[in-house]
Amino acid sequence: MPAKSPAEQLIEKADKKASSSGGWFSSSSSKYEEAGDLYQQAANAYKIDKMFKEAGDAHAREAECREKSSESNEAAQAWWNAAKAYKRGFPELAVQALSQTITHLTKQGRFRQAADREKEIGQIYLQEMSDLRKACDSFERAAEWYAQEDATATANACYKDAADLHADLEEYPQAIARYEQVANGSLSSALTKYSVKEYWLRASLCALAMADTVTAKRNMTKYSSLDTTFSSTREAKFINVLIDVIEAGDVEGFTGAVFEFDQVTKLDNWKTNILLKVKRGIQDEPGLT
C-alpha cells in the first residue's frame, strides 16, 4: 500500500477527533474545534499538492465542525476558503460553498461582505457556467445589499452588469429600467456624471432592439431634460440617426451610422450583439412609417 500523504494523515486524525466521544473533561465543542483545526491543516496540505477538490472538501468539513462548535465567523471563513479551492475547476461546488458563507454573513448582519460573495457567485455563473439568468439574479441581489450598506458605486456597477444580462436575455424593459436607475444614481455626482451618456445609450439600444422607436424617442426627450448636455453628445446623435434610419427601413443607412460611430468609439461585444438584433429587426420589417 502506498504511504499516506500528510494531508490524508491529517484527515484521518480529524475524522477520528470529530467522531470521538469526548472524555470526562472535554466538552463536545472543544472536540469540534480541534477537529476543525485538523481539517484546516489538511486542506492547506492538499493545496500544496494542488489537489483543489480535496482541499475544498476538507474546508467544508472544517466549516461543519465550526458550525457544531457555534463559531459562526470561523464557519463563514471556512466555507469561503472551500469556495476558493473549488473555484479551481469545480464551479457548482464553489457556488454551494459561497451560498453557505452568505447564510452566515447575513445572519450576522454583515451585508457588505455577503454582497461581495453574492457578486462572486454571479461571476462564476457568468464566466464558468454561462448561466445568464442565475448570474443576473446574483448581481441584482448583490446590488441591493451594497445599496443598503451605502456602497453606491459598487451597487451601481452590479446593477449595470444585471442590466447588460437582462438585455442579453432579451428582457429589454427590465434592462432599460436598470440602466435608467444607474444613470439617475450617477447624475448627482461630478465623478460619475460622465458615464450617464453610456447608460442612456444602452437603454436606447434596448428600446430599438424591441423595434420601439416611439419609446426610444420619448426616452431621448426625457434624458435630454435630465441632462441638457446630453443631446450634443455623440451617443445621443447616434441614437437619433438610428431612429431615423429604422423608421425609414434603411439598412444601408443603419450600417453606415454604426460604422461611423465605431470609427471613433470602438463598439464592445454587448453593443455589437444588440446592434445586430436591431439590424435584423429592420430587415424583417422594412419601413415602419
N, C-alpha and C positions, 0 to 999 in steps of 0.2 A: 504493500500500500504506500502511495506517495506521502511524504511528510505533510502535515497540515501547515498551511501558511499562517503567518502571525494573525491575519485578520480572522481566519477560521477558528484559531485557538481562542481569540477574544470573544467571538460569537458564542462558542461553546460555554465559556465561563459566564457570559451574560445570560444565556438561556438557563444555566444551572441556578444562577443567582435569582433570576426572575421567578423561577418555579419552586424555589426552596421554601420550606415552611420556616418562617423566622424563628430564631431560638427564643429562649425565655426573655432575653433582654433587648431584642431588636424589634423595632416597630416595622409594620409592613411597608410604611412609606420609605424608611431608610433602605430597605431591601430594594425597592424600585429605583431609588436614587442611584444606588451603587450599580444596579443592572443598567440603568440609563447611561451612566458614565462609561461602562464597558462597551455598550453598543456604539457609543460615540467614538470611542477609540478604534473599534473595529471598522467603523465607516471610514475614518481617516486612513486606516491601513489599506482598505480597499482602494481608496483614491490614489494612494501612492502606486498601487498596481494597475491604475487606470481601469478598474472594474466598477463602472459607474452605476450599473443596475444594482449590484450587490451593496454598494455604498449607500444608495438611496434606500434600499430595503432596511439596512442597518439603522439609518437615521429615523426611518418610520417606526421601527421597533423602539428606538430610543424615545421618540415622541410619545408613544403609547405608555412607556414607563413614566415619563414626566407627567402625563395626564393622571396616572394612577396615584402619583405622589402629590397631586394638586399643584404642580409647578407650571402655571399657565404660560408665563413668559418664556420659560425654557422649552415648553412644548411647542409654542409658536415658532421659536427659533429652530427647533429640531425639524419640524415639518418643512420650514423654508430651506434648511440645509438639504433635506431629502429632495425637494424640488430642484435645487441647483444641480444635484447629481443626476437626477432623472432627465434634466434638460439635455444631457449629452446623449440624445438618441431615443428617449422614451417619453415623448411629449404628453401622452394621455396620463401617465403616472405623475408627471410634473404638474399637470392641471389639478389632479386629485389632491396632491400634497399641498399645493398653493391654496386650494379651497379650504383645507383643514387649518392652514395658517390663518386665513381670513376669519374663520369662525372664532378662533381665539382672540384675534385682534379686535374684532367688532364687539365681542363680549367685554373687552377691557376698555372700550371707548377709544381705541387707537385707530380712528378712521383714516387718518393721513397715511399711516403705514398699510392699512387694509387696501386703500386706493392704489398704492404702489404695486401691491401684489396682484390686485384685480387687473391692473394695466398689463402686468407681465402675462397674465392668463390670456388677455386679448391678443398680445403679440405672438404667443405660442399658437393660438387658434389661427391667426392670420398667416404667420410665416411657416409654421411646421405642418399644420393640418389643413390649411386652405379652407377653413370653415368660416366664411364671411359673416354668416348670421350670428354665430356664437361670439365671434370677435367683436362685432358691432355691439352686442348686448353687454359684453365686458367693458368696452370703452365707455359706454353710457353710464354704467354703474360706477366705474372709477371716477368719471367726471362729476357725478352727483356727490360722491364722498369728498372729492377735492373741493368742490364748491362750498360744501357746508363747513369745511375747515379753512375757508378763506384763501385757498391756494388757487386764485382765479386764473392765472396764466396757464397753470397745469391743467385745470379743469377745461379751459377753452381748447387747449391742444387735443385733449381726449374727445371733446365734443366734435372737433373738426375731423378727427380720424373716424369717428362714428358717422359723421355726415358723408364723408367720402365713401364709406362702406354702404350706407343707405342707397347712395346713387349707383354704386356697382350692382346692388341688388335690385335696381330699378324701382326703389321706393322713393320716388322723386319728391313728393310733398313733405315727407319726413326729413329728407336731405335739405330741402330749402329752409324748413323751419329751424333746423340746427345751424346752418350757415348764417342765417339772419340773427339767431341768438348770439352766436360767437361775434358777429360783426357789431351788434349792439353793445356787447360787453367790451369791445375793443375801441369803440368810438371815443370813450371818455378819457382815454389816456394818450398822451402825446407819444409815448413809446410804442403803443400797439396800433395807433390810428393808421399808419402806413399800410397795414396788412388788410384793412377793411375792404379795399377795392378787389383784392383776391377772393375774399369770401363772397362778395356780391357777384363777381364774375362766375364763380362756381354755381351759386344759386340760380343765376340767369341761364347758364348752360343746362341746368336740370329742367327749368321751365321749357326750354327749347327742345330738350330730349323728349318731353311729353307732347311736342308739336303744339304747344300752347303759347302762341305769340301774344295773345291778349294779356295773359298773366305776366309774361315777360315784360311787356310794355308798361303795365301798371306798376310792376315792381321797380322798373328803372326810374319811373317818376318818383316813387316812394324813396328810393335810395338817394336820388339827387336832392330831395328835400331834406334828408337826414344829414347829408354832407354836400355842401354846394360845390366843392371842388371836384366831386366825382364825375360829373358829366364831361369834364375836359380831359379825363384820363384815357389812355389807350384802351383800357379794359372796357370802359363804357362805350367808346366809339366802335370797338369791335362788336360788342353785343348789338348795338343799333344797326350796324351794317348787316349782321347775320339775320336780324328780324326782317329787314327789307328783302334780302335775297330769298329767305324762306317763304315769305308771303308771295314773292314773285315766282316761286318754284324754280329758281335759277341755280342749278347745281354748279355750273362753271363759276358763277359769281361767288358762291359759297366757298368753293375750292380756292379761288383767288384770295378771298378775305382771310382764310385760315393760313394760307401760305405766307401772306404779307405779315400777319401777326407773329407767326413763328420765326420770321427772319430777325425780329428784334427781341422777342421774348420766347425763348425755346419752350415748346409745349411739353409738359410732362406726360407720363403714361396715362394718368387719370383723364386729363383733358383730351388727349388723343383719342382715347376709347369713347368718351362721351360725344365728341365731335363726329366720330364715325357713325354713332347711333343717330345723331341729328341728321347727318347726310343721308342715311338710309331712309329716314322719315320723308325727306324732300323727294327722293327718288320714287317712294311709294305713292306720295300724293302731290304731284307737281302742281304748283299754283294754288295756294289756299285762298287767294282773294277772288 
